[in-house]
Amino acid sequence: MIVLGLESSCDETGVALYDTERGLIAQQLHSQIDLHAAYGGVVPELASRDHVRRMPALIRQTVSEAGVSMQDIDAVAYTAGPGLAGALLIAAGTGQALAAALGIAALPIHHLEGHLLSPLLADDPPDFPFVALLVSGGHTQLMRVDGVGRYALLGESVDDAAGEAFDKTAKLMGLAYPGGPVLARLADQGTAGRVKLPRPMLHSGDLNFSFSGLKTAVMTQLRDGTAAPADMAAEFQAAVIDVLVAKSLAALKQTGLSRLVVAGGVGANQSLRSRLNEAATRRRQRVYYPEPALCTDNGAMIAFAGALRLAEGQRGNDTHTVSVRPRWPLDSLAAPG
């Protein structure tokens, strides 16, 4: 069974083909970084228009790369939320139109479910159940995962997500867009501890996060003007990682599980991976990650999530109604079937 995956939730247009027998057979991804750089952030209207321009060509390229025809596709999976409403409509509308034209099933997929399941695409995937740390631009959540569609929220950010805090702090420091990855690279040149920043909610006794106060602390330090930018970046990154690692380990202890999955854009941060791996090894636990190319928004994770849901008995949308959910709690998803 071949599933076409379409992703357009924010500023990346992703298309992929997943074959249940051969695995991921082709994918294409277009990033809008250059488009939004002049504005210092994503402009929703520009994002939507660019998705419209890019999606048809990316589908043609992906199908050609895979060496299949459109008639070989058995189902279309598309991101239906959460995300920017206008951007989501591009993948949703395209997916439903293709499904109607080809007479195949169309499956609306939760964007975060795609991230959460993406480590299962690796050569050595984790078994269920596991704890998942979702760290993306707009979400920081800890979930217990017992199977596809069987998710229980353990904790989440009460304000800025980790990715948001990286981007906003980078902007405060005058770093180029997109700020998060630039800040992470600058942190490698500095020394954590030369600047003192708080570790918000580190000892809160629950599994929730808060990063807006950390951003405010950076602003206060910047006004003082004595900290070297690289040291500020290093201390900021260390503060975020300290909290993410501590809460993730606490979630494993609370659930009694030994497997942690880390997914989302921030999950590509090498310092975070190193700290988590060290901590897990000491406790005879294991951390799983998606391939670096699958940490960002992409069509492969959507195609794969769709294939898993179909395999477990979920039916597609046969009415081909186009609808999206810009706000969509992950723990509200139902299991397939």
URMO-V748109 format. One line per field, one symbol per residue. phi: phi as a letter, one per 40 degrees, with the letter a starting at -180 (. if undefined). psi: psi as a letter, one per 20 degrees, with the letter a starting at -180 (. if undefined). A space follows every 10 residues. Layout:
BEGIN
phi: ???
psi: ???
END
This chain:
BEGIN
phi: .bbcbbbaca bbbbbabbbc cbgcbaabab ccdcccdcbg iccdcccccc ddccddcccc ccccccgbbc ccccabbacb icicdccdcc cccccccccc ccgbcbbcbc dccdcccccc cccbccccca cbbcbbdbab abbcbbicgb bbcbaaccac cdcccccccc cdcgcccccd cccccccccb bchcbbbcbd gcbcgbbcba bcccccccdc ccccgbccdc cccccccccc cdcccccccc cccccgcbbb bbahdccccc cccccccccc ccbfbabbbc ddcbcccacc cccccccccc cchccccccf ccabbdbacc cccccch
psi: ppppppplhd kpoppqpppi hiboiqqqpp qjghgihhij rpogghgghh gghhgghhgg gggghikrrh iiphqppqpi rrapghghhg ggggghgggg hikrqpoppp ghhgghihii irhmqqqqrr ppoonahipo qpqpoirpjn ppphqrpidp rgggggghgh ghikqqqphg hgghhhhiia oqhhqoqrnp jhkijakrqp ihhgghhggg hhhhjippgh hggghgghgg gggggghghh hgghijrjpp pprrghiiph gggggggggh ghjkrqpqqr qhijhrprhg hggghggggg hjjpqroiik poqrnhpnph jiqqqr.
END
